[in-house]
Amino acid sequence: MIEFIFPLSIGYGPTLRCFASIGCIIGFKTPKIPKRKKRNPGECVRVCGSSSRIVTELVESTMHSLTQLREYPYLLSFDTGSLIQLGSTAISSFAELPDGERWKIVSGSAFGWFYLTARPGVLKGALDSYVLAPLQFVVDGALGRRNWKRTDFLVDERLGEGSFGTVYAGFVLPRKLATDQDDDEFGRRGRRIEEYKDYKSFDKVILKKVKVGVQGADECGEMEEWFNYRMRRAAPDTCAKYLGSFRADATRGQFTQGGKWLVWKYEGDSTLLDFMKQRNFPENLEMPLFGRTLKSKDQLQRHSLIIKQIMRQIISSLNKMHATGIVHRDVKPSNLVVTNKGKLKFIDFGAATDLRVGKNFVPERGMLDPDYCPPELYVLPEETPNPPPAPVAAALSPFIWQFNSPDLFDMYSAGVILLQMACSGLRTPIGLQLFKKEIAEVGYDLKKWRGITKVRTNFEVLDLDGGTGWDLVTKLICERGMLRRGRLSAAAALRHPYFLLGRDQAASVLSKLTLSR
Ligand SMILES: Nc1ncnc2c1ncn2[C@@H]1O[C@H](COP(=O)(O)OP(=O)(O)OP(=O)(O)O)[C@@H](O)[C@H]1O
């Protein structure tokens, strides 16, 4: 006998609610629900016997779970025979219904399915919040990922500083060395990496120190951590691997007692911006991306393939991010790390917003970098109110998404990156500033801008292959239309003819087959 078990703890409520609702939608005749007797915590409900009784129990449990779920985790189980009976009753009940009723049920179910699965995905969101997030917490805890402490790390060079945190490269000490670390031996300065013999074999990490005493810094740190865990569940291959956080237990070296630190895997030495600053861009990315020199003799063709591969990676990652309801809001070359395996990964989710649950959404907060910011300035119209509590925000999210297309915010920034990669004159801060001014003057019409610009531009790469690159960039760098659409979404951009032939993909796959990097 196979048993289906639905553990109805706080985390599993929606599964059962859904199940019961589907039962109701497809037309079960549910007999009168008897008054529910009070259940004790941990008590199991075993549902066997006739299908109508199962449905009754399901509906009853649902009602009950809505009000008392938090206090009464219990279990439902039933055998396969009952399940088959349940199915056949459903079908015969449905067949007995008058035509009009059946149409109502079918269209209601279709709408329900569309609502639950439309972006940003209410159903997936419930699964993520109530099942995957607690599971991630438990697994991470079991693997010791949430038990970091100050003495596990050595802080090395400083890589950058934002408004709420300072970023360092660092190393994870092997367990034995971490436990042996004697603070007093080095006074307050903390150890230096060179003082360890085999330091080259230590795992390299990125450490972000959340500023102490800066207003709002701690909240930003919490938010960035939340987004990193969320991204690790939703699209782990698109962003730097987040390893967890800790609070310093003492003041030593860069550590301040009580200060929060976030930790990521060290993904690579350079960002896309570092590559773009070099004179030999985009050729300097040929080896990292393809692992070899491309066959084509024509330099322009090679440049085009490299840029296309970069754009494909950026837009594919954005597509996955947007599919889960997250808008990054700070898409720019310095927030894309190029890994040793030739993958571009997003970093810095401090400004991201999750519109599935309204996380980090403050209506009047725009984007951090004005150079890559679209003309509308905000992901949602300014008059959008502050988000309601998470479950309500989640229930409303498909409507917000369909009516406002917030993902198009990031797509403008992606367009600016494409234009910059293709036109060397736009890779300097002065060129970019001038572009920003000129494009605003022509009402964000890129075709008009091409005619009037004073920036030293070269459009050959975009004009190649019938100008598909140019066509794509004009559909990314533009104002939104009346219905807040009119700019390509990530999914639509991936279907654009620019990406269709996929010669860059073929080259990339080929390099993976022929070379082990
Ligand atoms: N996972 C990573 N792997 C390799 N390098 C990284 C990683 N995360 C961050 N970096 C490096 O650290 C720099 C700063 O990181 P990040 O952008 O997250 O910090 P920030 O505080 O927002 O700084 P800024 O405001 O200057 O962008 C990046 O530009 C990049 O060079």
Ligand as a Chemical Component Dictionary entry (heavy atoms), coordinates in Angstrom:
data_LIG
# 
_chem_comp.id                   LIG 
_chem_comp.type                 NON-POLYMER 
_chem_comp.pdbx_formal_charge   0 
_chem_comp.three_letter_code    LIG 
# 
loop_
_chem_comp_atom.comp_id 
_chem_comp_atom.atom_id 
_chem_comp_atom.alt_atom_id 
_chem_comp_atom.type_symbol 
_chem_comp_atom.charge 
_chem_comp_atom.model_Cartn_x 
_chem_comp_atom.model_Cartn_y 
_chem_comp_atom.model_Cartn_z 
_chem_comp_atom.pdbx_ordinal 
LIG N1  N1  N 0 31.639 36.834 -5.468 1  
LIG C1  C1  C 0 32.592 37.645 -5.904 2  
LIG N2  N2  N 0 33.674 37.132 -6.522 3  
LIG C2  C2  C 0 34.676 37.929 -6.952 4  
LIG N3  N3  N 0 34.691 39.260 -6.783 5  
LIG C3  C3  C 0 33.648 39.843 -6.179 6  
LIG C4  C4  C 0 32.539 39.068 -5.697 7  
LIG N4  N4  N 0 31.675 39.898 -5.091 8  
LIG C5  C5  C 0 32.199 41.136 -5.191 9  
LIG N5  N5  N 0 33.376 41.118 -5.846 10 
LIG C6  C6  C 0 34.267 42.256 -6.111 11 
LIG O1  O1  O 0 34.045 43.238 -5.119 12 
LIG C7  C7  C 0 33.640 44.477 -5.704 13 
LIG C8  C8  C 0 32.612 45.176 -4.828 14 
LIG O2  O2  O 0 31.479 44.318 -4.641 15 
LIG P1  P1  P 0 29.979 44.861 -4.524 16 
LIG O3  O3  O 0 29.628 45.579 -5.769 17 
LIG O4  O4  O 0 29.106 43.750 -4.094 18 
LIG O5  O5  O 0 30.141 45.857 -3.315 19 
LIG P2  P2  P 0 29.484 47.270 -3.024 20 
LIG O6  O6  O 0 29.658 47.514 -1.572 21 
LIG O7  O7  O 0 28.145 47.368 -3.568 22 
LIG O8  O8  O 0 30.488 48.193 -3.803 23 
LIG P3  P3  P 0 30.185 49.188 -5.010 24 
LIG O9  O9  O 0 29.220 50.193 -4.494 25 
LIG O10 O10 O 0 31.547 49.731 -5.299 26 
LIG O11 O11 O 0 29.615 48.386 -6.151 27 
LIG C9  C9  C 0 33.121 44.094 -7.080 28 
LIG O12 O12 O 0 33.250 45.140 -7.986 29 
LIG C10 C10 C 0 33.970 42.901 -7.449 30 
LIG O13 O13 O 0 35.197 43.319 -7.988 31 
# 
loop_
_chem_comp_bond.comp_id 
_chem_comp_bond.atom_id_1 
_chem_comp_bond.atom_id_2 
_chem_comp_bond.value_order 
_chem_comp_bond.pdbx_ordinal 
LIG N1  C1  SING 1  
LIG C1  N2  SING 2  
LIG C1  C4  DOUB 3  
LIG N2  C2  DOUB 4  
LIG C2  N3  SING 5  
LIG N3  C3  DOUB 6  
LIG C3  C4  SING 7  
LIG C3  N5  SING 8  
LIG C4  N4  SING 9  
LIG N4  C5  DOUB 10 
LIG C5  N5  SING 11 
LIG N5  C6  SING 12 
LIG C6  O1  SING 13 
LIG C6  C10 SING 14 
LIG O1  C7  SING 15 
LIG C7  C8  SING 16 
LIG C7  C9  SING 17 
LIG C8  O2  SING 18 
LIG O2  P1  SING 19 
LIG P1  O3  DOUB 20 
LIG P1  O4  SING 21 
LIG P1  O5  SING 22 
LIG O5  P2  SING 23 
LIG P2  O6  DOUB 24 
LIG P2  O7  SING 25 
LIG P2  O8  SING 26 
LIG O8  P3  SING 27 
LIG P3  O9  DOUB 28 
LIG P3  O10 SING 29 
LIG P3  O11 SING 30 
LIG C9  O12 SING 31 
LIG C9  C10 SING 32 
LIG C10 O13 SING 33 
# 
